[in-house]
């Protein structure tokens, strides 16, 4: 049974968690080996061992973290949601008793996290602490137990249950159908100001003039039977092994965009802005993508994203560097313009991964540019509550390390047979409404296919 705490409850009386991480891939793993039929070797085999509900995951290709069972859940809302969750996590980490023979990224005390895009959202931001975590990194597999009990928990023996393919799915427009959203795109595009293409983007850093606003729309998918989340995650992982596939508090998806990663003080980030829709084969269409993404709208959009990240990341980290030129990131359904960034957390800083994520959220890729005025207009113009869509989603450990992606290409479960999908696009002064609708359709495609719609 899950106990949900407000952050004030945690700060008033931090729970003492007992944490133990040990390898389970040894020749003789000893008692408590959780796998009935041997160590799973693929993501699908691992997913088949999980319960059909009440688990969390953050997986890229064959590495990542999967949590099942629930020890506790912490929630927050409002403009201070990041700070409140961070303080609560620091209190929990300080009080925890940890035995960690693994000493790899994500072992020991850890939590999964999903944070609402807006401080105005009515949706909770969540830290979820599972009872057990299966981790795989660098070819090693481990099991972590996290409990409030005094005695060491015995993990259940995991029995495989075949993934249930999603059938009889139907979709319908959400709060913003394509026609209404296209009209909104036209309205917003007319509000924006073009820039002199010969000018440096940095020249607009302190200029409040609106240059870009990101707009989102939604779609609702329902099925006759319960949605097997394991099957959805397996389909996403197979189709997009280079993306980060996640399930946290019912937010399910596969994002290509790493907001931040923190490992022992080193920060990494990936900026995506500019999208080419793949017609048939992404590798064969790279020349067309290169031509399109170097055009004014997409190249300027990418430059804004880089300038926004450099400024926000520089407020909490040192030695910020970004790729001089973007590269093309081909996925099955789209090709993105991408740039990678690196930085260093100051040695005397006690900031954790969630704090770094808070500093860079929302990026120009999900809010617009300049950040403050664009985000204010999103809250005003967008007639839907994005919830956790386009907010940070990922995990962090008790040492301050973690990974947070931007919750894109995703949907939020609203019932066992109902999920709301989201997609967005960056609107610029020269945006064409029909083209932007087509872009959001391309971004819906990963979840639609995983749900058996395409």
VODREN-434847 format. One line per field, with one value per residue (C-alpha): x, y, z. Coordinates in steps of 0.02 Angstrom, whole numbers, plus 50000, padded with zeros to 5 digits. Example, Ala and Ser with C-alpha at 12.3 -4.5 7.8 and 13.67 -1.06 7.14 Angstrom:
<pts>
x: 50615:50684
y: 49775:49947
z: 50390:50357
</pts>
This chain:
<pts>
x: 50000:50068:50078:50080:50162:50165:50338:50301:50267:50438:50529:50440:50484:50599:50570:50720:50735:50840:50923:51025:51096:51178:51225:51111:51211:51346:51378:51301:51185:51135:50964:50835:50868:50710:50701:50606:50684:50855:50924:50827:50936:50819:50707:50553:50599:50619:50452:50365:50422:50344:50169:50049:50029:50121:50295:50409:50549:50684:50767:50878:50912:50958:51015:50916:50812:50646:50557:50413:50319:50295:50378:50319:50264:50294:50191:50199:50111:50137:50283:50393:50365:50546:50619:50495:50529:50717:50715:50610:50728:50881:50800:50760:50937:51016:50912:50931:51038:51121:51220:51277:51397:51358:51416:51352:51248:51072:51116:51081:50942:50847:50679:50585:50517:50395:50366:50221:50266:50184:50174:49992:49951:49821:49921:50039:50226:50287:50438:50406:50514:50492:50513:50629:50734:50812:50960:51066:51218:51382:51324:51296:51128:51083:50935:50900:50776:50708:50598:50541:50536:50674:50692:50772:50636:50630:50600:50461:50500:50456:50355:50346:50178:50168:50144:49967:49959:49847:49692:49534:49610:49517:49568:49476:49531:49563:49532:49613:49565:49679:49568:49559:49744:49788:49690:49786:49950:49899:49852:50015:50125:50054:50103:50286:50425:50549:50733:50871:50951:51122:51110:51179:51047:51141:51089:50911:50953:50886:50756:50578:50510:50424:50517:50449:50304:50280:50102:50038:49882:49809:49723:49630:49651:49534:49538:49410:49524:49650:49807:49958:50085:50225:50179:50176:50347:50416:50355:50430:50597:50608:50565:50670:50818:50917:50778:50741:50584:50492:50343:50325:50158:50065:50160:50219:50329:50497:50590:50737:50781:50890:50856:51002:51109:51216:51354:51475:51461:51472:51317:51262:51115:51044:50954:50826:50741:50688:50598:50593:50449:50510:50406:50483:50665:50756:50931:50883:50800:50949:50994:50817:50818:50985:50917:50756:50836:50963:50822:50780:50636:50719:50897:50839:50730:50882:50991:50861:50861:51050:51056:50919:51011:51178:51103:50999:51131:51263:51163:51200:51351:51525:51621:51465:51504:51386:51424:51477:51364:51207:51202:51058:50971:50874:50729:50602:50472:50567:50741:50791:50924:51023:51164:51248:51304:51421:51450:51517:51426:51535:51636:51562:51382:51253:51136:51060:50997:50822:50894:50989:50831:50735:50863:50846:50658:50564:50683:50650:50602:50446:50407:50478:50595:50626:50584:50484:50371:50346:50296:50174:50092:50082:49987:49871:49841:49843:49669:49732:49827:49983:50004:50172:50190:50346:50403:50556:50540:50673:50762:50892:50990:51042:51210:51131:51159:51017:50943:50794:50722:50590:50425:50392:50317:50211:50040:49962:49854:49686:49607:49656:49590:49613:49769:49788:49928:50017:50122:50186:50278:50381:50287:50390:50338:50344:50258:50129:49979:49958:50143:50138:49986:50081:50230:50122:50047:50224:50259:50099:50154:50268:50131:49996:50097:50138:49951:49912:49836:49960
y: 50000:50170:50310:50483:50621:50807:50884:50968:50796:50735:50889:50878:50695:50619:50431:50319:50209:50051:50026:49880:49854:49693:49610:49469:49416:49323:49140:49103:49250:49176:49186:49310:49284:49361:49272:49108:49055:49134:49306:49398:49452:49569:49714:49617:49469:49588:49673:49503:49476:49637:49659:49734:49889:49981:49988:50125:50125:50227:50123:50160:50013:49873:49981:50070:50057:49970:49989:49885:49890:50056:50116:50295:50436:50623:50756:50944:51077:51257:51370:51300:51117:51086:51163:51075:50904:50934:50980:50827:50713:50786:50752:50573:50543:50613:50498:50340:50190:50126:49968:49977:49845:49895:50077:50112:50256:50229:50100:50132:50249:50313:50380:50405:50580:50670:50857:50958:51076:51228:51295:51332:51149:51058:50897:50838:50828:50662:50578:50391:50277:50095:49947:49856:49916:49810:49900:49859:49959:49913:49733:49710:49678:49722:49727:49866:49853:50011:49991:50080:49914:49862:49690:49658:49629:49469:49506:49410:49277:49353:49240:49280:49333:49364:49544:49577:49664:49818:49786:49880:50052:50205:50388:50553:50735:50800:50977:51046:50965:50994:51129:51234:51208:51265:51426:51451:51426:51559:51678:51650:51661:51834:51889:51847:51957:51902:51934:51993:51831:51914:51958:51848:51761:51820:51996:51949:51871:52018:52071:52032:52032:51866:51762:51586:51504:51317:51255:51082:50985:50821:50664:50531:50344:50215:50025:49890:49800:49864:49937:49825:49961:49832:49799:49986:50010:49859:49924:50096:50023:49912:50054:50190:50108:50271:50361:50355:50251:50291:50254:50361:50387:50334:50451:50336:50377:50377:50542:50585:50738:50725:50882:50849:50706:50722:50598:50643:50828:50815:50881:50831:50891:50872:51011:50969:51102:51085:50931:50843:50720:50552:50486:50313:50287:50408:50364:50387:50554:50632:50748:50819:50837:50929:51051:51084:51099:51225:51338:51497:51439:51281:51345:51499:51391:51284:51436:51499:51330:51332:51512:51472:51318:51407:51546:51437:51303:51435:51498:51337:51257:51302:51274:51261:51207:51168:51087:51222:51149:51044:50866:50766:50642:50514:50422:50305:50442:50608:50681:50816:50950:50910:50985:50912:51015:50983:51076:51049:51072:51182:51078:51169:51150:51034:51043:50878:50823:50891:51062:51067:51015:51155:51283:51238:51203:51252:51255:51350:51181:51166:51345:51468:51616:51727:51605:51708:51799:51644:51533:51665:51667:51477:51476:51610:51547:51357:51298:51137:51086:50998:50911:50823:50826:50925:50931:50839:50650:50528:50476:50529:50443:50486:50554:50689:50598:50570:50587:50692:50691:50808:50713:50709:50576:50522:50501:50505:50359:50424:50253:50073:50084:50269:50372:50554:50586:50752:50830:51005:51115:51273:51416:51550:51705:51608:51450:51372:51301:51148:51107:51123:51008:50881:50896:50859:50709:50644:50667:50574:50427:50336:50321:50286:50141:50072:50073:49981:50128:50139
z: 50000:49951:50076:49997:50095:50073:50079:50247:50323:50268:50333:50501:50527:50394:50381:50411:50258:50255:50087:50020:49845:49790:49626:49568:49415:49512:49475:49645:49685:49853:49938:49879:49693:49618:49450:49436:49271:49272:49237:49099:48953:48859:48906:48851:48961:49108:49073:49069:49249:49313:49384:49258:49367:49506:49433:49368:49241:49155:49019:48869:48754:48877:49024:49157:49314:49346:49512:49580:49742:49830:49988:49984:49871:49898:49810:49783:49680:49634:49587:49726:49681:49630:49788:49902:49826:49830:50015:50055:49959:50045:50215:50166:50100:50257:50370:50265:50313:50153:50114:49933:49868:49688:49688:49511:49448:49516:49650:49834:49883:49731:49675:49514:49483:49370:49385:49313:49172:49251:49427:49386:49351:49455:49434:49572:49547:49617:49694:49694:49803:49753:49869:49748:49601:49465:49389:49237:49186:49105:49086:49274:49356:49534:49652:49777:49920:50003:50155:50312:50408:50527:50450:50280:50151:50049:49865:49781:49653:49485:49370:49184:49114:48926:48872:48812:48645:48643:48537:48493:48528:48467:48471:48478:48492:48666:48725:48567:48402:48251:48175:48335:48366:48188:48218:48380:48287:48163:48304:48398:48244:48209:48386:48362:48297:48165:48189:48076:48017:48016:48201:48339:48446:48600:48554:48604:48772:48872:48744:48806:48628:48593:48464:48492:48585:48603:48590:48637:48593:48657:48600:48700:48667:48742:48733:48768:48891:49017:48940:48974:49011:48997:48815:48776:48853:48762:48594:48628:48681:48526:48408:48492:48580:48579:48675:48861:48889:49051:49160:49316:49404:49248:49132:48993:48845:48758:48749:48636:48740:48897:48997:49114:49176:49331:49373:49512:49475:49285:49195:49021:48918:48744:48651:48515:48411:48231:48164:47996:47971:47904:47760:47739:47789:47906:47842:47660:47700:47791:47644:47640:47830:47825:47695:47792:47963:47901:47840:47936:48046:48108:48123:48219:48332:48371:48406:48530:48618:48636:48700:48827:48892:48905:49008:49126:49151:49180:49330:49427:49342:49281:49120:49012:48834:48690:48522:48399:48264:48285:48220:48149:48264:48160:48241:48163:48135:48138:48120:48244:48247:48406:48508:48662:48811:48959:49122:49298:49464:49578:49702:49851:49790:49868:49718:49662:49492:49526:49570:49406:49312:49398:49339:49155:49150:49047:48900:48740:48665:48773:48824:48700:48696:48791:48929:49054:48932:48822:48969:49032:48860:48855:49020:48953:48776:48791:48844:48923:49078:49014:49180:49179:48990:48940:49122:49189:49210:49269:49428:49555:49691:49867:49807:49699:49534:49414:49241:49190:49017:48950:48952:48765:48651:48798:48874:49047:49102:49160:49186:49156:48977:48942:48907:48855:48729:48705:48567:48535:48412:48420:48338:48250:48151:47987:48050:47935:48033:47920:47934:48124:48134:48030:48147:48300:48208:48182:48367:48415:48306:48431:48562:48432:48362:48534:48570:48409:48316:48170
</pts>
